[in-house]
């Protein structure tokens, strides 16, 4: 699936297409939690839902893995790390988190990923961080304090918040690993191939951890409750696999090739908005006014943090990124700068 970056007079049209694809990706990723949570509440374990999502997407992407089989020999460490962190780690921690705390809160906690990544850039890689980026980190942390209502003694489940934070850390690992494949020109690994193998690795790891043979498969033949209504479980699973995983990853990868990192980061921030609104409408997860305001501050801080991080010398990728979980999903940094998950 060749993807070309557009330049010159035809660039405007290419950027328009990229913007539309990025929007589709953000909406698709944002809908993963609201489709998965009813399955969890219907009787499936969070890890079983993660396994179904990743294994199903891996089967769909299998032809791309066959096409890019040379990556196994050229980039085995990158593929293994991507599968463990960007696929298995992010998905498992996020889905476990939404089983204990609201979808919107879990996703907003994941938006601490740019702040954590900036700490990595500053203290591990010892690269300079701009003052604006530091301000973005402070805003993100302050906004998160409003979301979790620290003044009332952390009104949400502590383990759920820790799991969401673990998902953010896994996204940081994704950005660091993705940085290894960028800036190599024609030798850069094809992002679609890396995603395909990442899903395969993630599915293998999750098979051992989730033990799907112990899953109650009868749940998929029944219905799940969504804010008082009933939806076929297989329909929700199909949405999670085809829309919130395969479509979300592929459109995200293609869009980031056509957009600047700043524009991709702005659009990626819509994922949290979409997830919160859908959780409100479909799951009845209402947030108080201070939490909504805090969520807006988190998004603003995340955007400032990712867009203000200095690029490497020699035109390397932007070190910061906009995170997103449910999905798990940061998908465009493998051969272009970065995109939100």
Short mmCIF file of the C-alpha atoms (twelve columns), coordinates in Angstrom:
data_MODEL
# 
_entry.id   MODEL 
# 
loop_
_atom_site.group_PDB 
_atom_site.id 
_atom_site.type_symbol 
_atom_site.label_atom_id 
_atom_site.label_alt_id 
_atom_site.label_comp_id 
_atom_site.label_asym_id 
_atom_site.label_seq_id 
_atom_site.Cartn_x 
_atom_site.Cartn_y 
_atom_site.Cartn_z 
_atom_site.pdbx_PDB_model_num 
ATOM 1   C CA . UNK A 1   0.000   0.000   0.000  1 
ATOM 2   C CA . UNK A 2   2.240   2.826   -1.228 1 
ATOM 3   C CA . UNK A 3   1.811   6.155   0.511  1 
ATOM 4   C CA . UNK A 4   3.274   9.336   -0.900 1 
ATOM 5   C CA . UNK A 5   3.934   12.582  0.916  1 
ATOM 6   C CA . UNK A 6   2.609   15.495  -1.091 1 
ATOM 7   C CA . UNK A 7   4.610   18.629  -1.805 1 
ATOM 8   C CA . UNK A 8   4.274   21.545  -4.199 1 
ATOM 9   C CA . UNK A 9   1.050   22.868  -5.709 1 
ATOM 10  C CA . UNK A 10  -0.714  19.556  -5.281 1 
ATOM 11  C CA . UNK A 11  0.180   19.532  -1.592 1 
ATOM 12  C CA . UNK A 12  -2.974  21.351  -0.516 1 
ATOM 13  C CA . UNK A 13  -5.173  18.592  -1.894 1 
ATOM 14  C CA . UNK A 14  -2.992  15.957  -0.256 1 
ATOM 15  C CA . UNK A 15  -3.160  17.749  3.082  1 
ATOM 16  C CA . UNK A 16  -6.930  17.993  2.772  1 
ATOM 17  C CA . UNK A 17  -7.149  14.246  2.245  1 
ATOM 18  C CA . UNK A 18  -4.748  13.719  5.136  1 
ATOM 19  C CA . UNK A 19  -6.845  15.895  7.431  1 
ATOM 20  C CA . UNK A 20  -9.964  13.907  6.579  1 
ATOM 21  C CA . UNK A 21  -8.173  10.603  7.195  1 
ATOM 22  C CA . UNK A 22  -6.777  11.872  10.506 1 
ATOM 23  C CA . UNK A 23  -10.277 12.823  11.592 1 
ATOM 24  C CA . UNK A 24  -11.560 9.356   10.679 1 
ATOM 25  C CA . UNK A 25  -8.714  7.810   12.668 1 
ATOM 26  C CA . UNK A 26  -9.417  9.933   15.766 1 
ATOM 27  C CA . UNK A 27  -13.137 9.115   15.671 1 
ATOM 28  C CA . UNK A 28  -12.427 5.401   15.142 1 
ATOM 29  C CA . UNK A 29  -9.949  5.205   18.016 1 
ATOM 30  C CA . UNK A 30  -12.222 7.273   20.235 1 
ATOM 31  C CA . UNK A 31  -15.038 4.758   19.806 1 
ATOM 32  C CA . UNK A 32  -13.057 1.745   21.000 1 
ATOM 33  C CA . UNK A 33  -13.776 2.171   24.692 1 
ATOM 34  C CA . UNK A 34  -17.529 2.633   24.398 1 
ATOM 35  C CA . UNK A 35  -17.787 -0.529  22.290 1 
ATOM 36  C CA . UNK A 36  -15.489 -2.594  24.509 1 
ATOM 37  C CA . UNK A 37  -16.857 -1.648  27.927 1 
ATOM 38  C CA . UNK A 38  -20.312 -3.229  27.346 1 
ATOM 39  C CA . UNK A 39  -18.557 -6.473  26.386 1 
ATOM 40  C CA . UNK A 40  -16.609 -6.368  29.640 1 
ATOM 41  C CA . UNK A 41  -19.754 -5.668  31.629 1 
ATOM 42  C CA . UNK A 42  -21.518 -8.522  29.789 1 
ATOM 43  C CA . UNK A 43  -19.086 -11.018 31.288 1 
ATOM 44  C CA . UNK A 44  -15.848 -10.949 29.266 1 
ATOM 45  C CA . UNK A 45  -12.597 -10.277 31.082 1 
ATOM 46  C CA . UNK A 46  -10.754 -7.127  29.946 1 
ATOM 47  C CA . UNK A 47  -7.797  -9.226  28.763 1 
ATOM 48  C CA . UNK A 48  -10.139 -11.435 26.726 1 
ATOM 49  C CA . UNK A 49  -11.587 -8.374  24.979 1 
ATOM 50  C CA . UNK A 50  -8.054  -7.143  24.279 1 
ATOM 51  C CA . UNK A 51  -7.106  -10.535 22.857 1 
ATOM 52  C CA . UNK A 52  -10.173 -10.607 20.612 1 
ATOM 53  C CA . UNK A 53  -9.402  -7.106  19.371 1 
ATOM 54  C CA . UNK A 54  -5.717  -7.697  18.671 1 
ATOM 55  C CA . UNK A 55  -6.073  -11.235 17.293 1 
ATOM 56  C CA . UNK A 56  -8.921  -10.191 15.015 1 
ATOM 57  C CA . UNK A 57  -6.992  -7.189  13.705 1 
ATOM 58  C CA . UNK A 58  -3.871  -9.336  13.238 1 
ATOM 59  C CA . UNK A 59  -5.832  -11.720 11.013 1 
ATOM 60  C CA . UNK A 60  -7.119  -8.821  8.922  1 
ATOM 61  C CA . UNK A 61  -3.601  -7.372  8.583  1 
ATOM 62  C CA . UNK A 62  -1.963  -10.756 7.899  1 
ATOM 63  C CA . UNK A 63  -1.597  -10.152 4.125  1 
ATOM 64  C CA . UNK A 64  0.468   -7.027  4.884  1 
ATOM 65  C CA . UNK A 65  2.669   -9.038  7.235  1 
ATOM 66  C CA . UNK A 66  3.335   -11.549 4.456  1 
ATOM 67  C CA . UNK A 67  4.136   -8.739  2.042  1 
ATOM 68  C CA . UNK A 68  6.654   -7.168  4.455  1 
ATOM 69  C CA . UNK A 69  8.128   -10.402 5.798  1 
ATOM 70  C CA . UNK A 70  11.661  -9.041  5.268  1 
ATOM 71  C CA . UNK A 71  11.078  -6.857  8.349  1 
ATOM 72  C CA . UNK A 72  11.399  -9.941  10.552 1 
ATOM 73  C CA . UNK A 73  15.032  -10.231 9.532  1 
ATOM 74  C CA . UNK A 74  15.807  -6.506  9.338  1 
ATOM 75  C CA . UNK A 75  14.017  -5.155  12.446 1 
ATOM 76  C CA . UNK A 76  13.246  -7.987  14.895 1 
ATOM 77  C CA . UNK A 77  13.767  -5.865  18.030 1 
ATOM 78  C CA . UNK A 78  11.563  -3.061  16.722 1 
ATOM 79  C CA . UNK A 79  8.768   -5.479  15.845 1 
ATOM 80  C CA . UNK A 80  8.965   -7.219  19.230 1 
ATOM 81  C CA . UNK A 81  9.014   -3.931  21.151 1 
ATOM 82  C CA . UNK A 82  6.166   -2.509  19.115 1 
ATOM 83  C CA . UNK A 83  4.061   -5.602  19.719 1 
ATOM 84  C CA . UNK A 84  4.783   -5.694  23.448 1 
ATOM 85  C CA . UNK A 85  4.310   -2.002  24.218 1 
ATOM 86  C CA . UNK A 86  2.281   -0.277  21.495 1 
ATOM 87  C CA . UNK A 87  -0.123  -3.181  21.036 1 
ATOM 88  C CA . UNK A 88  -0.255  -5.570  24.002 1 
ATOM 89  C CA . UNK A 89  0.770   -3.135  26.749 1 
ATOM 90  C CA . UNK A 90  -1.363  -0.167  25.740 1 
ATOM 91  C CA . UNK A 91  -4.446  -2.218  24.920 1 
ATOM 92  C CA . UNK A 92  -4.327  -4.431  28.009 1 
ATOM 93  C CA . UNK A 93  -3.754  -1.554  30.434 1 
ATOM 94  C CA . UNK A 94  -6.373  0.681   28.814 1 
ATOM 95  C CA . UNK A 95  -9.092  -1.973  28.672 1 
ATOM 96  C CA . UNK A 96  -8.354  -3.013  32.258 1 
ATOM 97  C CA . UNK A 97  -8.585  0.653   33.259 1 
ATOM 98  C CA . UNK A 98  -11.981 1.252   31.622 1 
ATOM 99  C CA . UNK A 99  -13.350 -1.755  33.477 1 
ATOM 100 C CA . UNK A 100 -12.797 0.225   36.702 1 
ATOM 101 C CA . UNK A 101 -13.073 3.939   35.764 1 
ATOM 102 C CA . UNK A 102 -15.028 5.935   33.150 1 
ATOM 103 C CA . UNK A 103 -13.788 5.746   29.550 1 
ATOM 104 C CA . UNK A 104 -13.236 9.507   29.309 1 
ATOM 105 C CA . UNK A 105 -11.157 9.616   32.488 1 
ATOM 106 C CA . UNK A 106 -8.994  6.671   31.393 1 
ATOM 107 C CA . UNK A 107 -8.266  8.310   28.057 1 
ATOM 108 C CA . UNK A 108 -7.484  11.671  29.626 1 
ATOM 109 C CA . UNK A 109 -4.997  10.015  31.989 1 
ATOM 110 C CA . UNK A 110 -3.309  8.580   28.906 1 
ATOM 111 C CA . UNK A 111 -2.770  12.144  27.727 1 
ATOM 112 C CA . UNK A 112 -0.022  12.385  30.320 1 
ATOM 113 C CA . UNK A 113 2.073   10.472  27.774 1 
ATOM 114 C CA . UNK A 114 3.485   13.693  26.208 1 
ATOM 115 C CA . UNK A 115 4.497   14.901  29.684 1 
ATOM 116 C CA . UNK A 116 6.205   11.602  30.504 1 
ATOM 117 C CA . UNK A 117 7.864   11.595  27.104 1 
ATOM 118 C CA . UNK A 118 9.249   15.088  27.652 1 
ATOM 119 C CA . UNK A 119 10.829  13.869  30.901 1 
ATOM 120 C CA . UNK A 120 12.441  11.065  28.901 1 
ATOM 121 C CA . UNK A 121 13.724  13.538  26.314 1 
ATOM 122 C CA . UNK A 122 15.082  15.927  28.944 1 
ATOM 123 C CA . UNK A 123 16.582  13.598  31.525 1 
ATOM 124 C CA . UNK A 124 17.419  10.403  29.605 1 
ATOM 125 C CA . UNK A 125 18.236  11.661  26.117 1 
ATOM 126 C CA . UNK A 126 19.500  14.968  27.605 1 
ATOM 127 C CA . UNK A 127 17.962  17.038  24.833 1 
ATOM 128 C CA . UNK A 128 16.692  20.569  25.468 1 
ATOM 129 C CA . UNK A 129 12.995  21.093  26.140 1 
ATOM 130 C CA . UNK A 130 11.383  24.432  25.355 1 
ATOM 131 C CA . UNK A 131 9.685   26.544  28.000 1 
ATOM 132 C CA . UNK A 132 6.383   26.216  26.133 1 
ATOM 133 C CA . UNK A 133 6.668   22.433  26.323 1 
ATOM 134 C CA . UNK A 134 7.245   22.624  30.080 1 
ATOM 135 C CA . UNK A 135 4.146   24.825  30.390 1 
ATOM 136 C CA . UNK A 136 2.210   22.185  28.456 1 
ATOM 137 C CA . UNK A 137 3.310   19.531  30.940 1 
ATOM 138 C CA . UNK A 138 2.201   21.654  33.898 1 
ATOM 139 C CA . UNK A 139 -1.177  22.289  32.257 1 
ATOM 140 C CA . UNK A 140 -1.671  18.581  31.535 1 
ATOM 141 C CA . UNK A 141 -0.884  17.577  35.113 1 
ATOM 142 C CA . UNK A 142 -3.049  20.361  36.562 1 
ATOM 143 C CA . UNK A 143 -5.956  19.471  34.304 1 
ATOM 144 C CA . UNK A 144 -5.648  15.823  35.273 1 
ATOM 145 C CA . UNK A 145 -5.892  16.810  38.940 1 
ATOM 146 C CA . UNK A 146 -9.296  18.338  38.134 1 
ATOM 147 C CA . UNK A 147 -10.411 15.278  36.182 1 
ATOM 148 C CA . UNK A 148 -9.684  12.861  39.041 1 
ATOM 149 C CA . UNK A 149 -10.949 15.361  41.661 1 
ATOM 150 C CA . UNK A 150 -7.908  15.305  43.934 1 
ATOM 151 C CA . UNK A 151 -9.700  17.643  46.343 1 
ATOM 152 C CA . UNK A 152 -12.181 14.892  47.179 1 
ATOM 153 C CA . UNK A 153 -9.562  12.241  47.870 1 
ATOM 154 C CA . UNK A 154 -9.344  10.746  44.378 1 
ATOM 155 C CA . UNK A 155 -12.967 9.909   43.678 1 
ATOM 156 C CA . UNK A 156 -12.030 7.219   41.129 1 
ATOM 157 C CA . UNK A 157 -10.673 3.711   41.623 1 
ATOM 158 C CA . UNK A 158 -6.940  3.985   42.379 1 
ATOM 159 C CA . UNK A 159 -6.038  0.784   40.514 1 
ATOM 160 C CA . UNK A 160 -7.979  1.967   37.468 1 
ATOM 161 C CA . UNK A 161 -6.021  5.233   37.447 1 
ATOM 162 C CA . UNK A 162 -2.724  3.343   37.788 1 
ATOM 163 C CA . UNK A 163 -3.656  1.098   34.867 1 
ATOM 164 C CA . UNK A 164 -4.464  4.152   32.726 1 
ATOM 165 C CA . UNK A 165 -1.106  5.654   33.719 1 
ATOM 166 C CA . UNK A 166 0.590   2.375   32.745 1 
ATOM 167 C CA . UNK A 167 -1.056  2.671   29.326 1 
ATOM 168 C CA . UNK A 168 0.445   6.164   29.025 1 
ATOM 169 C CA . UNK A 169 3.887   4.765   29.887 1 
ATOM 170 C CA . UNK A 170 3.486   2.080   27.228 1 
ATOM 171 C CA . UNK A 171 2.725   4.844   24.717 1 
ATOM 172 C CA . UNK A 172 5.991   6.530   25.716 1 
ATOM 173 C CA . UNK A 173 7.781   3.261   24.953 1 
ATOM 174 C CA . UNK A 174 6.036   3.269   21.592 1 
ATOM 175 C CA . UNK A 175 7.302   6.752   20.743 1 
ATOM 176 C CA . UNK A 176 10.858  5.890   21.784 1 
ATOM 177 C CA . UNK A 177 10.832  2.677   19.729 1 
ATOM 178 C CA . UNK A 178 9.270   4.423   16.747 1 
ATOM 179 C CA . UNK A 179 12.060  6.989   16.837 1 
ATOM 180 C CA . UNK A 180 14.527  4.203   16.039 1 
ATOM 181 C CA . UNK A 181 12.979  3.595   12.624 1 
ATOM 182 C CA . UNK A 182 12.632  7.208   11.496 1 
ATOM 183 C CA . UNK A 183 15.105  9.311   9.590  1 
ATOM 184 C CA . UNK A 184 16.448  6.335   7.623  1 
ATOM 185 C CA . UNK A 185 15.078  7.444   4.274  1 
ATOM 186 C CA . UNK A 186 14.319  4.542   1.977  1 
ATOM 187 C CA . UNK A 187 15.679  2.154   4.589  1 
ATOM 188 C CA . UNK A 188 12.961  3.129   7.086  1 
ATOM 189 C CA . UNK A 189 10.636  0.223   7.905  1 
ATOM 190 C CA . UNK A 190 7.235   0.445   6.278  1 
ATOM 191 C CA . UNK A 191 4.796   1.548   9.012  1 
ATOM 192 C CA . UNK A 192 1.990   -0.696  7.773  1 
ATOM 193 C CA . UNK A 193 4.316   -3.689  7.946  1 
ATOM 194 C CA . UNK A 194 5.417   -2.766  11.460 1 
ATOM 195 C CA . UNK A 195 1.795   -2.414  12.565 1 
ATOM 196 C CA . UNK A 196 0.910   -5.787  11.025 1 
ATOM 197 C CA . UNK A 197 3.764   -7.564  12.795 1 
ATOM 198 C CA . UNK A 198 3.141   -5.603  15.968 1 
ATOM 199 C CA . UNK A 199 -0.411  -6.949  16.001 1 
ATOM 200 C CA . UNK A 200 0.862   -10.488 15.421 1 
ATOM 201 C CA . UNK A 201 3.407   -10.211 18.233 1 
ATOM 202 C CA . UNK A 202 0.811   -8.642  20.490 1 
ATOM 203 C CA . UNK A 203 -1.671  -11.422 19.714 1 
ATOM 204 C CA . UNK A 204 0.910   -14.100 20.562 1 
ATOM 205 C CA . UNK A 205 1.837   -12.420 23.841 1 
ATOM 206 C CA . UNK A 206 -1.791  -11.866 24.805 1 
ATOM 207 C CA . UNK A 207 -2.635  -15.483 23.985 1 
ATOM 208 C CA . UNK A 208 -0.250  -16.588 26.728 1 
ATOM 209 C CA . UNK A 209 -1.404  -13.912 29.177 1 
ATOM 210 C CA . UNK A 210 -5.161  -13.874 28.484 1 
ATOM 211 C CA . UNK A 211 -5.602  -17.654 27.941 1 
ATOM 212 C CA . UNK A 212 -8.553  -17.270 25.568 1 
ATOM 213 C CA . UNK A 213 -9.467  -20.949 25.912 1 
ATOM 214 C CA . UNK A 214 -10.874 -20.033 29.336 1 
ATOM 215 C CA . UNK A 215 -13.100 -17.308 27.873 1 
ATOM 216 C CA . UNK A 216 -16.872 -17.537 28.021 1 
ATOM 217 C CA . UNK A 217 -17.458 -17.594 24.257 1 
ATOM 218 C CA . UNK A 218 -21.221 -17.692 24.744 1 
ATOM 219 C CA . UNK A 219 -21.127 -13.986 25.625 1 
ATOM 220 C CA . UNK A 220 -20.403 -13.199 21.959 1 
ATOM 221 C CA . UNK A 221 -23.638 -14.922 20.933 1 
ATOM 222 C CA . UNK A 222 -25.703 -12.800 23.292 1 
ATOM 223 C CA . UNK A 223 -26.303 -9.096  23.797 1 
ATOM 224 C CA . UNK A 224 -24.611 -6.357  25.811 1 
ATOM 225 C CA . UNK A 225 -26.230 -3.425  27.596 1 
ATOM 226 C CA . UNK A 226 -25.532 0.149   26.509 1 
ATOM 227 C CA . UNK A 227 -27.164 2.730   28.781 1 
ATOM 228 C CA . UNK A 228 -30.391 0.769   29.090 1 
ATOM 229 C CA . UNK A 229 -30.466 -0.629  25.540 1 
ATOM 230 C CA . UNK A 230 -29.273 -3.937  24.102 1 
ATOM 231 C CA . UNK A 231 -26.722 -4.446  21.313 1 
ATOM 232 C CA . UNK A 232 -25.541 -7.716  19.776 1 
ATOM 233 C CA . UNK A 233 -22.153 -8.602  21.260 1 
ATOM 234 C CA . UNK A 234 -20.728 -9.712  17.917 1 
ATOM 235 C CA . UNK A 235 -21.603 -6.326  16.438 1 
ATOM 236 C CA . UNK A 236 -19.660 -4.536  19.175 1 
ATOM 237 C CA . UNK A 237 -16.714 -6.868  18.641 1 
ATOM 238 C CA . UNK A 238 -16.800 -6.218  14.893 1 
ATOM 239 C CA . UNK A 239 -16.667 -2.481  15.565 1 
ATOM 240 C CA . UNK A 240 -13.709 -2.889  17.932 1 
ATOM 241 C CA . UNK A 241 -11.725 -5.016  15.468 1 
ATOM 242 C CA . UNK A 242 -12.534 -3.499  12.071 1 
ATOM 243 C CA . UNK A 243 -13.239 0.149   12.897 1 
ATOM 244 C CA . UNK A 244 -11.456 0.949   16.169 1 
ATOM 245 C CA . UNK A 245 -8.326  -1.033  15.299 1 
ATOM 246 C CA . UNK A 246 -7.755  -1.792  11.604 1 
ATOM 247 C CA . UNK A 247 -9.398  1.310   10.118 1 
ATOM 248 C CA . UNK A 248 -8.038  3.546   12.885 1 
ATOM 249 C CA . UNK A 249 -4.439  2.383   12.446 1 
ATOM 250 C CA . UNK A 250 -4.407  2.429   8.649  1 
ATOM 251 C CA . UNK A 251 -6.053  5.854   8.256  1 
ATOM 252 C CA . UNK A 252 -3.775  7.233   10.946 1 
ATOM 253 C CA . UNK A 253 -0.648  5.976   9.207  1 
ATOM 254 C CA . UNK A 254 -1.695  7.355   5.822  1 
ATOM 255 C CA . UNK A 255 -2.778  10.707  7.282  1 
ATOM 256 C CA . UNK A 256 0.461   11.359  9.127  1 
ATOM 257 C CA . UNK A 257 2.355   10.993  5.831  1 
ATOM 258 C CA . UNK A 258 0.327   13.897  4.441  1 
ATOM 259 C CA . UNK A 259 0.213   16.202  7.476  1 
ATOM 260 C CA . UNK A 260 2.758   18.023  9.587  1 
ATOM 261 C CA . UNK A 261 3.320   16.685  13.128 1 
ATOM 262 C CA . UNK A 262 1.573   19.755  14.577 1 
ATOM 263 C CA . UNK A 263 -1.617  19.267  12.544 1 
ATOM 264 C CA . UNK A 264 -1.658  15.524  13.198 1 
ATOM 265 C CA . UNK A 265 -1.285  16.217  16.911 1 
ATOM 266 C CA . UNK A 266 -4.202  18.648  16.941 1 
ATOM 267 C CA . UNK A 267 -6.505  16.181  15.193 1 
ATOM 268 C CA . UNK A 268 -5.355  13.342  17.466 1 
ATOM 269 C CA . UNK A 269 -6.517  15.360  20.484 1 
ATOM 270 C CA . UNK A 270 -10.059 14.924  19.179 1 
ATOM 271 C CA . UNK A 271 -9.864  11.259  20.183 1 
ATOM 272 C CA . UNK A 272 -10.329 12.116  23.848 1 
ATOM 273 C CA . UNK A 273 -13.205 14.459  23.008 1 
ATOM 274 C CA . UNK A 274 -14.906 11.795  20.868 1 
ATOM 275 C CA . UNK A 275 -14.436 9.123   23.538 1 
ATOM 276 C CA . UNK A 276 -15.809 11.329  26.306 1 
ATOM 277 C CA . UNK A 277 -18.845 12.429  24.281 1 
ATOM 278 C CA . UNK A 278 -19.634 8.878   23.132 1 
ATOM 279 C CA . UNK A 279 -19.262 7.544   26.686 1 
ATOM 280 C CA . UNK A 280 -21.653 10.269  27.846 1 
ATOM 281 C CA . UNK A 281 -24.243 9.553   25.138 1 
ATOM 282 C CA . UNK A 282 -23.984 5.760   24.834 1 
ATOM 283 C CA . UNK A 283 -22.880 4.654   28.307 1 
ATOM 284 C CA . UNK A 284 -24.364 7.393   30.493 1 
ATOM 285 C CA . UNK A 285 -20.949 8.267   31.994 1 
ATOM 286 C CA . UNK A 286 -21.554 11.892  32.962 1 
ATOM 287 C CA . UNK A 287 -18.684 14.112  34.068 1 
ATOM 288 C CA . UNK A 288 -19.052 17.124  36.345 1 
ATOM 289 C CA . UNK A 289 -18.272 20.644  35.120 1 
ATOM 290 C CA . UNK A 290 -14.827 20.817  36.858 1 
ATOM 291 C CA . UNK A 291 -13.897 17.488  35.264 1 
ATOM 292 C CA . UNK A 292 -14.904 18.699  31.799 1 
ATOM 293 C CA . UNK A 293 -12.880 21.881  32.311 1 
ATOM 294 C CA . UNK A 294 -9.944  19.824  33.564 1 
ATOM 295 C CA . UNK A 295 -10.180 17.553  30.535 1 
ATOM 296 C CA . UNK A 296 -10.014 20.575  28.241 1 
ATOM 297 C CA . UNK A 297 -6.880  21.752  30.079 1 
ATOM 298 C CA . UNK A 298 -5.317  18.286  29.709 1 
ATOM 299 C CA . UNK A 299 -5.889  18.387  25.951 1 
ATOM 300 C CA . UNK A 300 -4.476  21.907  25.644 1 
ATOM 301 C CA . UNK A 301 -1.432  20.944  27.692 1 
ATOM 302 C CA . UNK A 302 -0.893  17.756  25.691 1 
ATOM 303 C CA . UNK A 303 -1.069  19.680  22.433 1 
ATOM 304 C CA . UNK A 304 1.365   22.371  23.608 1 
ATOM 305 C CA . UNK A 305 3.751   19.713  24.906 1 
ATOM 306 C CA . UNK A 306 3.787   17.706  21.682 1 
ATOM 307 C CA . UNK A 307 3.953   20.689  19.334 1 
ATOM 308 C CA . UNK A 308 6.673   22.549  21.262 1 
ATOM 309 C CA . UNK A 309 9.193   19.740  21.597 1 
ATOM 310 C CA . UNK A 310 12.277  20.535  19.495 1 
ATOM 311 C CA . UNK A 311 13.103  18.255  16.607 1 
ATOM 312 C CA . UNK A 312 16.367  16.397  16.468 1 
ATOM 313 C CA . UNK A 313 19.195  17.714  14.385 1 
ATOM 314 C CA . UNK A 314 19.293  16.252  10.879 1 
ATOM 315 C CA . UNK A 315 15.549  16.536  10.500 1 
ATOM 316 C CA . UNK A 316 14.645  13.705  12.825 1 
ATOM 317 C CA . UNK A 317 11.150  13.217  14.114 1 
ATOM 318 C CA . UNK A 318 9.556   15.353  16.740 1 
ATOM 319 C CA . UNK A 319 10.211  13.707  20.080 1 
ATOM 320 C CA . UNK A 320 6.913   14.544  21.620 1 
ATOM 321 C CA . UNK A 321 3.569   13.093  20.656 1 
ATOM 322 C CA . UNK A 322 -0.050  13.140  21.429 1 
ATOM 323 C CA . UNK A 323 -1.130  9.967   23.156 1 
ATOM 324 C CA . UNK A 324 -4.394  8.046   23.042 1 
ATOM 325 C CA . UNK A 325 -5.213  4.884   24.371 1 
ATOM 326 C CA . UNK A 326 -8.014  2.952   23.655 1 
ATOM 327 C CA . UNK A 327 -7.020  2.314   21.030 1 
ATOM 328 C CA . UNK A 328 -3.856  2.071   21.959 1 
ATOM 329 C CA . UNK A 329 -2.971  3.201   19.626 1 
ATOM 330 C CA . UNK A 330 -0.206  5.824   18.311 1 
ATOM 331 C CA . UNK A 331 0.225   4.871   14.765 1 
ATOM 332 C CA . UNK A 332 2.208   7.207   12.593 1 
ATOM 333 C CA . UNK A 333 5.697   7.732   13.984 1 
ATOM 334 C CA . UNK A 334 7.354   4.819   12.306 1 
ATOM 335 C CA . UNK A 335 8.529   6.521   9.165  1 
ATOM 336 C CA . UNK A 336 7.198   10.025  9.604  1 
ATOM 337 C CA . UNK A 337 7.329   12.264  12.687 1 
ATOM 338 C CA . UNK A 338 4.415   11.440  14.971 1 
ATOM 339 C CA . UNK A 339 0.713   11.096  15.388 1 
ATOM 340 C CA . UNK A 340 -1.594  10.591  18.331 1 
ATOM 341 C CA . UNK A 341 -2.915  7.248   19.107 1 
# 
